[in-house]
Amino acid sequence: MWLAQSAFFCVALSVGALALGRRGTVPPAAAAAFVVVALAYGFSMPFLRHRRWRWGLDEEELDLVHGVWEVTRTIVPLTRIQHVSVQRTGWSDLFGLVSLHVSTAAGTTTIPALTRPQGDELRDRILARLSAPDDL
């Protein structure tokens, strides 16, 4: 899904750059160089992005690590989770994928590109841990 999104975006940028080069707005060599860089970047980034996405769920927290240039680690304590939802869009349905959204008072954290059964199972695992009685 990320590759298709990137491909559409890079092709659109490349067509625009080639049109500007053909009209003489920018030098044709610069337009061609932009196209090469855009296509190389656009077709490599989705693979890097996919390789860097990691998440884990244990008894106390949801741990997320993502990023290519800047790696971000987010730890969401299960006791702070207020709402869990699974989102499907028309675009993600083409690939059979969903996104899991976990809301806390601090904001929403998203795990993208899960399969439907994986997203539903993860949502149910989080909700099962949330419904456990508190040890007060």
N, C-alpha and C positions, 0 to 999 in steps of 0.2 A: 504494500500500500504506500509506504514512504517512497519507494522507488518510482512508482507511477506518479505521485504528486510532484516529486522532484523533476521527473522527466517532462511533465507538462509545463512546469515553470521554466525549466531551462530551454525548452524548445521555443516557448513564447519569447523569452529574452533574446535568444539567438535570432529569431525571425526579425525582431525589432532592431537588433544591432546590424544585421545584414541589410535591412531596409535603409537605415541611416547611412550605412557605408555606400550603398548604391546611389542614394540621392546626393552624396557628396558632403553631408553634414559632418561626418567623421571620416578620417582616412580609411580606405578599404582594408589596409593591413591591420589597423587597430580594431576594426569591426571583426575581422577574421580571428585575430588573437583573442578577443573577448569571447567569441563563440567557442573556441577551443577550451579556454579556461572555464567557462560556464558549464560546458558539457562534462569536462573532467570532474569538476567540483560537484556538479549535480548528480552524477552517476556514482560517485564514490561516497558521498556523505551519508546516504541512507544505509549503506552497509556498515559504515563506522558507527552510526547512531544505533543501529540494531545490536551491534557487538557490545556496546557500552551500557545498554539498558540492563539493569539488574534489580530485582526486588526479592524480598524474603519476608515471610510472616512467621513469627514465633509466638510464644505464649503471651508476650508483653508488648510487642511493637511490630509495626510495619516498617521495613527498612528499604529505601529506594536509593539507587545510585544511577546517575545518568549524566551525559554530556560528552562532547567530543573535544572541544577546545577548553572548556571550563567544566570540570567534573563537580557535580553537586550531589551531596548525600543528604537525604531527608529521612529522619526517623520520626514516625508518628506513634506515640504511645496509644495503645488500644483503649485505655481509659479516657482518652480525650476525644475519641471519635463520636460525632453526633449523628452522622448520616452517611449511608453508603448507597451508591447507585451505579447501575450498569447502563451505559449509553451506547445506543446504536444510531448510526446515521446512514443515509442513503449511500454515501461513499464507502463507509466501512462495511456495509452489507455486501457490497460487490466482492469483498475479500473474506467475508465471514468473520469479521473481527469486531470487537467491542472495546470500550474504554471503561475502566472502573474509576469512579470518583469517590474519594473519601473526604468528608467535610469535618472540620473541627472549628473551634472558635477562632483560630488563627487563619483560616482559609481552607481552600480545597486543594487536595493532592490528587493527581491523576496517574493511573497506570494505563498507557495506551497499548493498542495492538495485541489484545488478548483474544484467544479464540472464544466463541460464545460459551462452550461448556466450561472453559477455564475461568472466564469472568464470573459466571454464575456460581461456580464452586468456591472461588475466592471470596465473593460477596457473602455466601452462606457461612463460610468458615469465620469470617470477621464478625458477622451477626451472631453466630453461636457463642463466640467469646464475649461479645458485648452483653448477651443476655444471662451470662453466668452471675450468680449472686456475689455481691461485694463482701469482702472479709473485714467487716467492721467490728 
